[in-house]
Amino acid sequence: MKIVFFELEGWERPYLEKLLPPGHDVEYLTQRISTADAAKLAECQILSTFIFSQVNAEILRLAPALKLVTTRSTGYDHIDCPAAKDKGIQVANVPEYGSNTVAEHTFALLLALSRKVIQAYTRTRSGAFETSGLRGFDLRGKLLGVVGTGNIGLHFIRMATSFGMRVIAYDPFPRKVIADVLNFEYVPFDTLLAQSDIISLHCPAQKDNQHLVRAETISRMKRGVVLLNTSRGALVNTHDLLAGLESGHIASAGLDVLEGERFINEDVQLLKDADRAQLLATIETHKLLARENVIVTPHNAFNSTEAVQRILNVTAENISAFITSGRPANPVG
């Protein structure tokens, strides 16, 4: 079969070569997928991408032989699944590879915000050893609100309780037995917004929760709340987040994902193709980057050596299972 990988780092090719079944035509590419790759897609039967490649209807049209798209991520909102289904193309993901990895990164953002680590580091690097303006706050005793109690959310809760934090959570599918074990309480979403000192998002991006954090929900949050998002940028309205930070309603934010993040370094393409909302979100993202009370990392929460190796292992399992049985090991939808 013809297999094409996009968005690979150099070391990943030899790693994958040891995992994939022999006897297939495999192409390993470093770039994001685009319509310029039409010749490579024409005979592609199995396609593997990461989150920055948009596998939309146009890309699928350019791949008439395509049978499987396997993303090297848990989220798959960058794939047009309805269009794939219409064409009989299966979609697979990596449902579990780094729950603890992402949770650890989220907690690193929280610790950096609570003790103003970035500001302190920048100041001392300049040679100034004084503490004015660097007073932080204790995590012990603070009320943490976690939106989404999948594996990542639960790992984050476990870390938080070990710091002496109190935890409430919202999830449309509560896991009450685990709540008893980890000592947290499920509450309605409105209650979580109103009571939490810190809110952390750990839910997938779906049509019904796009802009979960927006002006209306921000207005119901406690003044001075800290917001964390290591899930998907589409959960947060960038314009409204910026307004909340400027007014002081949101004290600080730690973000590993941003709305429209794939456009940030593609200004020429953005001006040609993006709609006004995407352009506005990108411009306002640059304003977020300049704020001292915001820490932004480049969608890096997943990025540990162990987690990336697990991603490749599961991706190879998806491909091998599909070749053997016609169905990937981890289908979605």
C-alpha positions, -999 to 999 in steps of 0.1 A, spaced: 0 0 0 10 36 -5 15 53 29 23 90 33 33 107 65 33 145 70 47 167 98 75 143 108 107 151 126 139 136 113 143 110 140 108 97 135 115 80 102 139 54 114 117 48 145 87 42 123 106 20 98 112 -5 126 75 -6 135 57 -6 101 51 -39 83 75 -44 54 67 -45 17 48 -12 14 56 21 -3 61 46 25 69 83 20 81 104 50 76 142 48 83 170 72 59 196 58 23 202 66 -2 189 41 -15 213 14 -30 213 -20 5 216 -34 10 180 -24 -16 168 -50 9 145 -68 19 128 -35 -18 124 -25 -29 110 -59 -20 74 -51 -20 77 -13 -40 49 4 -30 56 40 -24 91 52 -9 101 86 -7 137 98 -3 157 130 -26 185 142 -14 213 120 -24 196 88 -60 204 78 -74 173 61 -104 190 46 -127 181 18 -103 196 -8 -74 174 5 -96 144 4 -107 151 -31 -70 151 -42 -66 116 -27 -91 94 -47 -74 61 -35 -73 71 2 -87 45 26 -74 56 60 -65 88 77 -46 82 110 -38 113 130 -9 113 154 -30 129 181 -60 124 203 -80 153 189 -92 150 153 -110 183 147 -85 190 120 -100 162 99 -133 166 81 -147 134 94 -182 137 76 -164 143 43 -142 113 49 -172 91 58 -190 101 26 -160 89 7 -157 56 27 -125 67 43 -118 55 78 -103 78 105 -82 67 134 -65 85 163 -42 79 193 -67 79 221 -42 76 249 -5 85 248 3 112 273 -25 120 298 1 125 325 23 144 301 -3 170 292 -14 172 329 22 179 340 25 207 314 -8 222 326 5 222 362 37 237 351 17 266 336 -2 270 368 29 270 390 46 296 367 16 319 369 10 315 406 46 324 415 54 347 385 82 325 375 86 340 340 88 376 353 112 366 380 134 347 356 134 376 331 143 401 358 172 382 373 186 374 338 189 412 334 209 413 367 181 428 389 177 408 422 147 425 437 112 412 444 88 442 439 58 431 418 67 394 420 44 384 449 24 353 439 -2 332 456 -4 298 473 -22 269 456 -30 252 488 -66 259 497 -76 273 464 -107 260 446 -98 245 412 -126 239 386 -118 213 360 -139 212 329 -137 176 315 -127 146 335 -112 123 309 -78 109 315 -59 142 313 -84 160 336 -81 132 362 -43 133 362 -45 170 367 -69 166 396 -46 141 412 -18 166 411 -39 194 424 -51 175 454 -16 166 463 -9 203 465 -37 207 490 -61 223 465 -99 217 467 -114 205 434 -148 207 417 -154 194 382 -180 195 354 -184 168 328 -216 158 310 -206 122 317 -195 122 354 -174 94 368 -186 95 404 -167 64 416 -134 81 406 -146 113 421 -148 96 455 -114 80 451 -97 113 440 -117 134 465 -134 159 441 -170 169 435 -190 172 404 -210 204 401 -231 221 374 -212 242 350 -226 275 363 -215 266 398 -180 258 386 -178 292 368 -190 311 399 -169 295 426 -136 285 411 -104 304 418 -87 286 389 -104 270 358 -87 244 337 -101 231 304 -96 195 295 -124 187 270 -123 181 232 -134 208 208 -168 201 194 -195 222 177 -216 224 209 -187 238 230 -170 261 206 -162 293 225 -171 277 258 -151 306 273 -166 338 260 -179 371 273 -211 357 287 -193 328 306 -164 350 317 -190 374 333 -201 346 355 -166 337 367 -152 350 399 -132 382 394 -95 375 395 -99 339 381 -69 321 365 -77 303 332 -57 274 319 -63 258 284 -42 229 272 -70 213 252 -81 231 220 -79 268 211 -115 268 198 -128 265 233 -118 301 241 -130 332 223 -97 351 219 -113 386 217 -133 380 249 -104 365 267 -83 395 259 -111 418 271 -113 398 303 -76 401 309 -76 439 302 -105 445 326 -89 424 353 -118 400 355 -94 373 345 -62 377 365 -39 356 343 -40 328 317 -18 298 308 -24 286 273 -8 259 252 -34 262 225 -48 292 207 -77 300 184 -66 299 148 -30 289 159 -23 273 126 -24 307 109 0 325 132 31 318 111 13 318 77 6 354 72 6 354 34 -17 323 32 -38 339 59 -45 370 40 -55 351 9 -77 324 24 -87 330 60 -121 346 68 -124 378 89 -129 359 122 -98 339 118 -78 369 109 -91 388 139 -83 359 162 -48 357 149 -42 395 153 -55 393 189 -34 363 196 -3 385 190 -17 409 217 -20 380 241 16 371 236 27 406 247 9 405 281 29 398 312 0 379 329 -3 354 300 20 325 294 17 309 259 35 278 249 34 265 212 10 235 215 38 217 234 20 200 263 22 166 246 59 169 237 79 146 259 102 119 246 81 91 261 48 105 248 59 111 213 72 75 211 39 62 224 22 83 196 43 66 169 37 32 185 0 35 184 0 51 149 20 21 136 -6 -2 153 -34 16 135 -17 12 102 -7 -25 107 -42 -34 119 -58 -17 89 -35 -35 65 -42 -68 81 -79 -66 88 -93 -35 70 -99 -17 102 -75 5 123 -69 -4 160 -84 29 172 -112 41 148 -131 73 155 -167 79 147 
